[in-house]
Amino acid sequence: MRKDSCQTSDLLASWSAGEEYEPRNAESAAVRRPGFRPPPLASLKVLPPVHFGREAVSTGELSRPSHSSNTRAINREVELNTQRPPPIPASGRPARALSRRCPPPSHARDAPPSRSPAPPAPLSAAATRSARAGSSRSMEPEEPRELREPGPGAETAAAPRWEEAKTFYDNLTSKKKPKSPKPQNAVTIAVSSRALFRMDEEQRIYMEQGVEEYVRYQLEHENEPFSPGPAFPFVKALEAVNKRLRELYPESEDLFDIVLVTNNHAQVGVRLINSINHYDLFIERFCMTGGNSPICYLKAYHTNLYLSADAEKVQEAIDEGIAAATIFSPSRDVAVSQSQLRVAFDGDAVLFSDESERIVKAHGLDSFFEHEKAHENKPLAQGPLKGFLEALGRLQKKFYSKGLRLECPIRTYLVTARSAASSGARALKTLRSWGLETDEALFLAGAPKGPLLEKIRPHIFFDDQMFHVAGAQEMGTVAAHVPYGVAQTPRRTTPTKQAPSAQ
């Protein structure tokens, strides 16, 4: 078949050049009759285009068929148009649309001459090469492929590919920001701007130059992100827990919800938003009060914990019955866990009421030990952060129900100055009566807490006494002071000047 195609190309090339065609082999020469001269080009009839597939073939242009299954129909149509006899069966070759060596049939010689259209233009050298290359390809129909039934291992082989596709799709969808949970369903953590970011320079400008210069400075630097503040690692750990919860409970809204609560002006909010986006934090709720106290909004947000660098605002929140603490930056940076939220609590005046501390203040340690022994089975009253521990325990149980107690991304610690033998039992029984527990309980019997906290490396440690807060700071722990109970110093009656960035 390829040999015949090449001969057809040679015939067309020699025809367009005005030369006599000489067949390449003896078989083709046998068809040639002695003394035969080809008719002039003007007497040949130009065939109409033959359509098949997407292309057309005419005497002036060669195109490759779109599919070889149309070969027989094309040959038949060419024969009818040229009124030529069918091809010789002995040759085994397909019928040719044009042949310079075949004489016209007798009925065609007897017919009156008809007007012929203009001859086709000669093929260029590039068209001739293209025709030869196209005609050299096989035009025989392809054999149909057999449909095979999938083998026994087909499903096993397809499973990894399906898993890869599913993983790829999950990665695409996971890049989308999740929806914020409803406040009434979430564990809401409200943080101030100075707790989340370091704003020491901005605070200095406000104190020395006033609010107008402070706002102008913030606008000029709104594309510069703030540096992370003391609450930043804590917030990142909350988001890590949310990620695990969404994997286990995609439709649940029982998550941490972080709200930025600040008395900054709204114009400063652009820099805060840019900083949050820079660090890829998921904080969608803002409360900017423009110099007014934001404490009145905390209950509307269903706040479970409020962290601020402003001690007066924290005291105001405690007086409103909201769990709150003044957060302090550590003296040195210490690496904390990126996959597990670790929260350490003092006992008295933090999780529990200040009942026992009042006895110590009034009657001394001996009376305190006797009192605790006598009331061992009587639960203590709740302290300001009992509700926050309860919220943490509720989220922990969601992991426990999946068999992930040991892999739970939330871990809680009780770090108390109580002694285990004389007063520790009442603290543990109080937690049990509330249906709560801590993962670890550390009774120090009055020893410093800083060295032990250095080993725990919590994201935050809550205590009601500044002595323990300062000790934790020195060892690199982010500590938060809970201003509650008899151990607190008398409040100042004259308020100090605070910057809008204090929140």
C-alpha positions as CSV (number, residue, x, y, z in Angstrom):
1,M,0.0,0.0,0.0
2,R,2.8,2.4,0.8
3,K,4.5,1.7,-2.6
4,D,1.3,2.6,-4.4
5,S,0.9,5.8,-2.4
6,C,4.5,6.8,-3.4
7,Q,3.7,6.1,-7.1
8,T,0.6,8.3,-6.8
9,S,2.7,11.1,-5.4
10,D,5.3,10.7,-8.2
11,L,2.5,10.8,-10.8
12,L,1.1,14.1,-9.4
13,A,4.5,15.6,-9.1
14,S,5.6,14.8,-12.6
15,W,2.1,15.9,-13.9
16,S,2.4,19.3,-12.3
17,A,5.9,19.7,-13.7
18,G,4.7,18.8,-17.3
19,E,6.9,15.7,-17.5
20,E,5.9,12.2,-18.6
21,Y,5.4,9.8,-15.8
22,E,7.6,6.7,-15.8
23,P,6.5,3.9,-13.5
24,R,9.0,2.6,-11.1
25,N,8.4,-1.2,-11.5
26,A,7.6,-3.7,-14.1
27,E,4.1,-4.3,-12.9
28,S,3.1,-0.7,-13.4
29,A,4.9,-0.7,-16.8
30,A,2.7,-3.6,-17.9
31,V,-0.4,-1.4,-17.6
32,R,1.1,1.2,-19.9
33,R,0.2,0.8,-23.6
34,P,2.6,1.5,-26.3
35,G,2.2,4.8,-28.0
36,F,0.0,6.2,-25.4
37,R,0.3,9.9,-24.7
38,P,-1.5,11.6,-21.8
39,P,-4.3,14.0,-22.7
40,P,-3.6,17.7,-22.2
41,L,-4.4,19.1,-18.8
42,A,-7.1,21.3,-20.2
43,S,-9.2,18.3,-21.3
44,L,-9.2,16.7,-17.8
45,K,-12.3,17.2,-15.7
46,V,-11.7,18.8,-12.3
47,L,-13.3,16.7,-9.6
48,P,-15.5,18.3,-7.0
49,P,-14.2,18.1,-3.4
50,V,-14.8,14.9,-1.6
51,H,-15.7,15.5,2.0
52,F,-14.7,13.1,4.7
53,G,-13.8,13.8,8.3
54,R,-12.8,17.5,8.6
55,E,-11.0,17.9,5.3
56,A,-11.7,17.8,1.6
57,V,-9.7,16.4,-1.3
58,S,-9.7,17.9,-4.8
59,T,-7.4,17.7,-7.8
60,G,-5.6,20.8,-6.8
61,E,-5.0,20.0,-3.1
62,L,-4.1,16.9,-1.2
63,S,-5.2,16.3,2.4
64,R,-4.9,13.4,4.7
65,P,-8.2,11.7,5.5
66,S,-9.4,12.1,9.1
67,H,-10.1,8.4,9.4
68,S,-9.1,5.4,7.3
69,S,-12.5,3.7,7.6
70,N,-13.9,6.0,4.9
71,T,-11.4,4.7,2.2
72,R,-13.9,2.5,0.3
73,A,-16.6,5.1,0.2
74,I,-14.1,7.7,-1.1
75,N,-12.8,5.4,-3.8
76,R,-16.3,4.6,-5.0
77,E,-17.3,8.3,-5.2
78,V,-14.2,9.0,-7.2
79,E,-15.0,6.3,-9.7
80,L,-18.5,7.6,-10.2
81,N,-17.3,11.2,-10.7
82,T,-14.7,10.2,-13.3
83,Q,-16.9,7.5,-14.9
84,R,-13.9,5.1,-14.9
85,P,-14.3,1.3,-14.8
86,P,-13.6,-0.4,-11.4
87,P,-10.0,-1.2,-10.6
88,I,-8.4,-4.5,-11.8
89,P,-8.9,-7.1,-9.1
90,A,-5.6,-8.9,-9.8
91,S,-3.5,-5.9,-8.9
92,G,-4.8,-5.9,-5.3
93,R,-4.5,-2.1,-5.2
94,P,-7.1,0.4,-4.2
95,A,-8.8,2.4,-7.0
96,R,-7.1,5.6,-8.0
97,A,-8.9,8.8,-8.4
98,L,-6.6,9.9,-11.3
99,S,-4.4,7.9,-13.7
100,R,-2.5,9.3,-16.6
101,R,-2.0,5.9,-18.2
102,C,-5.6,4.6,-18.3
103,P,-7.5,5.6,-21.5
104,P,-11.0,7.0,-21.2
105,P,-13.9,4.5,-21.8
106,S,-15.5,4.2,-25.2
107,H,-18.7,5.9,-24.2
108,A,-16.7,8.8,-23.0
109,R,-14.8,9.1,-26.3
110,D,-18.1,9.1,-28.2
111,A,-19.7,11.8,-26.1
112,P,-19.6,15.4,-27.4
113,P,-16.9,17.5,-25.9
114,S,-17.8,19.5,-22.9
115,R,-16.4,22.7,-21.5
116,S,-13.8,22.0,-18.9
117,P,-13.0,24.3,-16.1
118,A,-9.5,25.8,-15.8
119,P,-6.8,23.4,-14.8
120,P,-5.6,23.3,-11.3
121,A,-2.5,25.3,-10.4
122,P,0.7,23.3,-10.3
123,L,1.7,22.1,-6.9
124,S,4.6,23.9,-5.2
125,A,7.7,22.1,-4.0
126,A,6.5,22.3,-0.4
127,A,3.1,21.0,-1.3
128,T,4.6,18.1,-3.2
129,R,6.7,17.1,-0.2
130,S,3.7,17.4,2.0
131,A,1.7,15.2,-0.4
132,R,4.4,12.6,-0.5
133,A,4.7,12.5,3.3
134,G,0.9,12.3,3.7
135,S,0.4,9.6,1.1
136,S,3.2,7.5,2.6
137,R,1.1,6.8,5.7
138,S,-1.0,3.8,5.8
139,M,-4.7,4.3,5.1
140,E,-5.8,0.8,6.0
141,P,-8.6,0.7,8.7
142,E,-7.4,0.0,12.2
143,E,-8.3,-3.3,13.9
144,P,-10.9,-2.7,16.7
145,R,-9.4,-3.0,20.1
146,E,-10.7,-5.8,22.2
147,L,-12.6,-4.9,25.4
148,R,-11.0,-6.7,28.3
149,E,-12.6,-7.3,31.6
150,P,-10.6,-5.8,34.5
151,G,-8.4,-8.3,36.2
152,P,-8.6,-9.4,39.8
153,G,-6.0,-6.8,40.9
154,A,-7.5,-3.9,39.0
155,E,-9.4,-2.6,42.0
156,T,-6.4,-2.9,44.3
157,A,-4.3,-1.0,41.8
158,A,-6.9,1.7,41.4
159,A,-7.2,2.3,45.1
160,P,-3.9,4.1,45.6
161,R,-4.8,6.4,42.6
162,W,-8.2,7.2,44.1
163,E,-6.5,8.0,47.5
164,E,-4.1,10.3,45.8
165,A,-6.9,12.1,44.0
166,K,-8.9,12.4,47.2
167,T,-5.8,13.8,49.1
168,F,-5.2,16.3,46.3
169,Y,-8.8,17.5,46.5
170,D,-8.7,17.7,50.3
171,N,-5.6,19.8,50.1
172,L,-7.3,22.2,47.6
173,T,-10.4,22.5,49.8
174,S,-8.3,22.8,53.0
175,K,-6.7,26.0,51.7
176,K,-10.1,27.8,52.0
177,K,-10.6,29.6,55.3
178,P,-13.2,27.8,57.5
179,K,-16.3,29.5,58.7
180,S,-16.3,31.2,62.1
181,P,-18.4,29.3,64.7
182,K,-21.3,30.9,66.3
183,P,-20.4,32.6,69.6
184,Q,-22.9,30.7,71.7
185,N,-21.4,27.4,70.5
186,A,-17.7,28.2,70.7
187,V,-15.1,28.7,73.4
188,T,-14.5,32.5,72.9
189,I,-11.1,33.9,73.7
190,A,-10.9,37.7,73.7
191,V,-7.4,39.1,73.3
192,S,-6.2,42.7,73.2
193,S,-4.0,44.1,70.5
194,R,-1.0,44.6,73.0
195,A,-1.5,41.0,74.2
196,L,-1.3,39.6,70.7
197,F,1.4,41.9,69.3
198,R,4.3,44.0,70.6
199,M,3.4,47.7,70.5
200,D,5.9,49.2,72.8
201,E,7.1,51.9,70.4
202,E,3.5,52.9,69.5
203,Q,2.7,53.1,73.2
204,R,5.6,55.4,73.8
205,I,4.5,57.7,71.0
206,Y,1.0,58.0,72.5
207,M,2.3,58.7,76.0
208,E,4.8,61.4,74.8
209,Q,3.1,63.0,71.8
210,G,-0.6,62.3,72.1
211,V,-3.4,60.5,70.3
212,E,-3.2,62.4,67.0
213,E,0.5,61.7,66.5
214,Y,-0.1,58.1,67.5
215,V,-2.8,57.6,64.9
216,R,-0.6,59.3,62.2
217,Y,2.3,57.0,63.0
218,Q,0.0,53.9,62.7
219,L,-1.3,55.0,59.3
220,E,2.2,55.6,58.0
221,H,3.3,52.2,59.1
222,E,0.1,50.2,58.4
223,N,1.9,47.9,55.9
224,E,4.5,46.9,58.5
225,P,3.3,44.0,60.6
226,F,3.6,44.1,64.3
227,S,6.0,41.7,66.1
228,P,4.3,38.8,68.0
229,G,3.3,39.5,71.5
230,P,3.0,37.3,74.6
231,A,-0.4,35.8,73.7
232,F,0.8,35.0,70.1
233,P,2.0,31.4,70.9
234,F,-1.2,30.7,72.9
235,V,-3.4,31.8,69.9
236,K,-1.4,29.7,67.5
237,A,-1.9,26.7,69.8
238,L,-5.7,27.4,69.9
239,E,-5.8,27.3,66.1
240,A,-3.8,24.0,66.0
241,V,-6.5,22.5,68.2
242,N,-9.2,23.8,66.0
243,K,-7.6,22.2,63.0
244,R,-7.7,18.8,64.7
245,L,-11.3,19.3,65.8
246,R,-12.4,20.1,62.3
247,E,-10.7,16.9,61.0
248,L,-12.6,14.8,63.5
249,Y,-15.9,16.8,63.5
250,P,-16.3,18.7,60.2
251,E,-19.7,20.0,61.0
252,S,-19.2,20.9,64.7
253,E,-19.0,24.5,66.0
254,D,-17.6,23.4,69.4
255,L,-14.3,25.2,68.6
256,F,-12.1,28.0,69.9
257,D,-13.1,31.4,68.6
258,I,-10.6,34.2,68.9
259,V,-11.8,37.8,69.1
260,L,-9.6,40.9,68.9
261,V,-10.9,43.3,71.5
262,T,-9.2,46.7,71.5
263,N,-10.0,50.4,72.4
264,N,-7.9,51.4,69.3
265,H,-9.4,53.7,66.7
266,A,-10.8,52.2,63.6
267,Q,-8.1,53.7,61.4
268,V,-5.5,51.6,63.3
269,G,-7.5,48.5,62.4
270,V,-5.9,48.3,58.9
271,R,-2.5,47.7,60.4
272,L,-4.0,45.1,62.8
273,I,-5.7,43.3,59.9
274,N,-2.5,43.3,57.8
275,S,-0.6,41.9,60.8
276,I,-3.1,39.1,61.3
277,N,-3.0,38.2,57.6
278,H,0.7,38.3,57.6
279,Y,1.0,35.7,60.3
280,D,-1.9,33.7,58.8
281,L,-4.1,33.9,61.9
282,F,-7.8,33.1,61.8
283,I,-9.3,36.0,63.6
284,E,-12.5,37.2,62.0
285,R,-14.2,39.1,64.8
286,F,-12.9,42.6,65.8
287,C,-14.1,45.0,68.4
288,M,-12.5,48.5,68.2
289,T,-14.0,51.0,70.5
290,G,-12.1,54.2,69.7
291,G,-10.8,55.0,73.2
292,N,-13.8,53.6,75.2
293,S,-13.6,50.6,77.4
294,P,-14.4,47.4,75.5
295,I,-15.4,45.4,78.7
296,C,-19.1,46.0,78.1
297,Y,-18.9,44.1,74.9
298,L,-17.3,40.9,76.3
299,K,-20.6,39.3,77.5
300,A,-22.2,40.0,74.1
301,Y,-19.4,37.9,72.6
302,H,-20.0,35.1,75.2
303,T,-16.4,35.5,76.3
304,N,-14.8,32.5,78.2
305,L,-11.4,34.2,78.7
306,Y,-10.2,37.7,78.3
307,L,-6.4,38.5,78.0
308,S,-5.0,42.0,78.1
309,A,-1.9,43.9,78.9
310,D,-4.0,46.5,80.7
311,A,-4.4,45.5,84.4
312,E,-7.3,48.0,85.0
313,K,-9.3,46.6,82.1
314,V,-8.7,43.0,83.4
315,Q,-9.8,44.0,86.9
316,E,-13.0,45.5,85.4
317,A,-13.7,42.3,83.6
318,I,-13.2,40.2,86.8
319,D,-15.6,42.5,88.6
320,E,-18.1,41.7,85.8
321,G,-17.8,38.0,86.5
322,I,-15.7,37.4,83.3
323,A,-12.6,35.2,83.4
324,A,-9.7,37.5,82.8
325,A,-5.9,37.9,83.3
326,T,-3.2,40.4,82.7
327,I,-0.6,38.8,80.5
328,F,3.1,39.4,80.7
329,S,6.0,38.8,78.3
330,P,8.7,36.3,79.5
331,S,12.2,37.5,80.2
332,R,13.5,35.2,77.5
333,D,12.1,33.2,74.7
334,V,11.5,29.5,75.2
335,A,10.2,27.2,72.5
336,V,6.8,25.7,73.1
337,S,4.8,22.9,71.5
338,Q,3.4,23.6,68.1
339,S,0.9,20.7,68.2
340,Q,-0.4,20.6,71.8
341,L,-2.0,23.4,73.8
342,R,-0.6,23.4,77.3
343,V,-2.3,25.4,80.0
344,A,-1.2,25.6,83.7
345,F,-3.4,26.8,86.5
346,D,-2.8,27.7,90.1
347,G,-5.5,26.4,92.4
348,D,-6.6,28.8,95.1
349,A,-8.1,32.1,93.9
350,V,-7.8,30.9,90.2
351,L,-9.7,27.6,89.8
352,F,-11.0,27.7,93.4
353,S,-12.2,30.5,95.6
354,D,-9.9,32.4,98.0
355,E,-11.5,30.7,101.0
356,S,-8.3,28.9,102.1
357,E,-6.1,31.9,101.5
358,R,-8.2,33.9,103.8
359,I,-7.6,31.4,106.6
360,V,-3.9,31.6,105.9
361,K,-3.9,35.4,106.0
362,A,-6.0,35.5,109.2
363,H,-4.7,32.5,111.2
364,G,-1.5,31.1,109.7
365,L,-0.5,27.9,108.0
366,D,-1.3,25.5,110.9
367,S,-4.9,26.6,111.1
368,F,-5.1,26.3,107.3
369,F,-3.9,22.6,107.4
370,E,-6.4,21.8,110.2
371,H,-9.2,23.5,108.3
372,E,-8.5,21.6,105.1
373,K,-8.3,18.3,106.9
374,A,-11.7,18.9,108.5
375,H,-13.3,20.0,105.2
376,E,-11.6,17.5,103.0
377,N,-14.9,16.1,101.6
378,K,-16.5,19.6,101.2
379,P,-15.9,21.0,97.7
380,L,-14.4,24.5,97.4
381,A,-16.3,27.3,95.8
382,Q,-15.4,28.0,92.2
383,G,-12.8,30.6,91.2
384,P,-12.8,33.0,88.2
385,L,-11.1,30.5,85.8
386,K,-13.2,27.4,86.7
387,G,-15.4,28.0,83.6
388,F,-12.4,28.2,81.3
389,L,-11.0,24.8,82.6
390,E,-14.5,23.4,82.1
391,A,-14.5,24.6,78.5
392,L,-11.1,22.9,77.9
393,G,-12.4,19.7,79.5
394,R,-15.4,19.7,77.1
395,L,-13.1,19.9,74.1
396,Q,-10.8,17.2,75.5
397,K,-13.7,14.8,75.8
398,K,-14.3,15.1,72.1
399,F,-10.9,13.6,71.5
400,Y,-11.4,11.0,74.3
401,S,-14.5,9.8,72.6
402,K,-12.4,9.0,69.5
403,G,-9.9,7.0,71.5
404,L,-7.3,9.8,71.4
405,R,-6.7,10.4,75.1
406,L,-3.0,10.0,74.8
407,E,-2.8,12.0,71.6
408,C,-5.1,14.8,72.8
409,P,-3.8,18.2,71.6
410,I,-5.0,19.8,74.9
411,R,-3.1,19.2,78.2
412,T,-3.9,20.9,81.5
413,Y,-1.8,21.2,84.6
414,L,-2.6,22.0,88.3
415,V,0.5,23.8,89.7
416,T,-0.3,24.7,93.3
417,A,1.7,25.7,96.4
418,R,-0.5,23.3,98.5
419,S,1.1,20.2,100.0
420,A,-0.2,16.9,98.9
421,A,-0.6,15.2,102.2
422,S,-2.2,17.9,104.3
423,S,-4.3,19.8,101.8
424,G,-4.0,18.2,98.3
425,A,-6.9,15.8,98.7
426,R,-9.5,18.6,99.0
427,A,-8.3,20.2,95.8
428,L,-8.6,17.0,93.8
429,K,-12.0,16.0,95.3
430,T,-13.3,19.5,94.4
431,L,-12.3,19.0,90.8
432,R,-13.9,15.6,90.8
433,S,-17.2,17.0,92.2
434,W,-17.3,19.4,89.3
435,G,-16.8,16.6,86.8
436,L,-13.4,18.1,85.9
437,E,-9.8,16.9,86.0
438,T,-6.3,18.0,85.0
439,D,-3.9,15.8,83.2
440,E,-1.2,16.5,85.7
441,A,-1.3,17.8,89.3
442,L,1.8,19.2,90.9
443,F,1.8,20.0,94.6
444,L,4.9,22.1,95.5
445,A,4.3,22.7,99.3
446,G,5.5,26.3,98.9
447,A,8.4,25.8,96.6
448,P,9.0,28.2,93.7
449,K,7.0,27.3,90.6
450,G,9.3,28.8,88.0
451,P,11.8,25.8,87.6
452,L,8.9,23.3,87.3
453,L,7.1,25.5,84.7
454,E,10.3,25.7,82.7
455,K,10.1,21.9,82.3
456,I,6.4,22.0,81.4
457,R,6.7,24.8,78.9
458,P,3.1,25.8,79.0
459,H,1.7,28.4,76.5
460,I,0.3,30.3,79.5
461,F,0.3,30.0,83.3
462,F,-2.4,31.6,85.5
463,D,-1.7,32.6,89.1
464,D,-3.2,35.1,91.5
465,Q,0.1,36.2,93.2
466,M,2.6,38.4,91.4
467,F,5.4,36.6,93.2
468,H,4.8,33.4,91.3
469,V,4.1,35.3,88.1
470,A,7.5,37.0,88.3
471,G,9.2,33.7,89.0
472,A,7.6,32.1,85.9
473,Q,8.6,35.1,83.8
474,E,12.3,34.7,84.7
475,M,12.2,31.1,83.6
476,G,10.8,32.0,80.1
477,T,7.1,31.2,80.8
478,V,4.3,33.4,79.6
479,A,2.5,34.1,82.8
480,A,-0.9,35.8,83.4
481,H,-2.0,37.4,86.6
482,V,-5.5,36.8,87.8
483,P,-6.5,39.8,90.1
484,Y,-8.8,38.0,92.4
485,G,-8.9,37.2,96.1
486,V,-7.5,38.4,99.3
487,A,-3.9,38.3,98.1
488,Q,-4.4,41.3,95.8
489,T,-3.0,44.7,96.7
490,P,-5.4,47.6,97.3
491,R,-6.6,49.2,94.1
492,R,-5.4,52.6,93.0
493,T,-8.1,55.3,93.1
494,T,-6.4,57.5,90.4
495,P,-6.5,56.0,87.0
496,T,-3.3,56.2,84.9
497,K,-3.2,57.5,81.3
498,Q,-3.7,54.6,78.9
499,A,-3.0,54.5,75.2
500,P,-5.7,53.3,72.7
501,S,-3.2,50.5,71.9
502,A,-3.4,49.2,75.5
503,Q,-6.2,47.0,74.5
